[in-house]
């Protein structure tokens, strides 16, 4: 009788199956971790993270209380606690540009649970969002309205330039609708 020193087909299939299972567990764990990181909202990731979490789910509003440490979503008339993390920093201030191209601080955004709102952010069904400038202990961030990423800026003048540039780019292009 002659014995072969090779693996049988069954042994090879078992080894391939084990390697596949280990790979699937490693990659699914990494994907889950990345998804959890995506759900943490901060000034630099708000447009992207919020859009990724709720795109295609209709008209959704995010609002925060307790100095932007506790956030909620409003969708189809239902309010629910935002289940991701929140890291907006301390002393959050919101600004919008008025018709005369001057920043106006948004002070009165409403109340929820008898607490003053510190942030209101809207995701529209077409994927566009509220255009804002967020100023906090984390820095100054310009949040564009159409599909862009938040940009950290050095000062309010730089944020104003970005805001005005987007306003004129949209008016002149007609590319969004």
Beta strands, then each sheet from edge to edge (+ up, - down):
strand 1: 60-65
strand 2: 70-75
strand 3: 78-81
strand 4: 93-97
strand 5: 103-105
strand 6: 111-112
strand 7: 115-116
strand 8: 119-123
strand 9: 132-136
strand 10: 139-143
strand 11: 151-153
sheet 1: 3+ 2- 1+ 8-
sheet 2: 5+ 4- 9+ 10- 11+
sheet 3: 6+ 7-
end
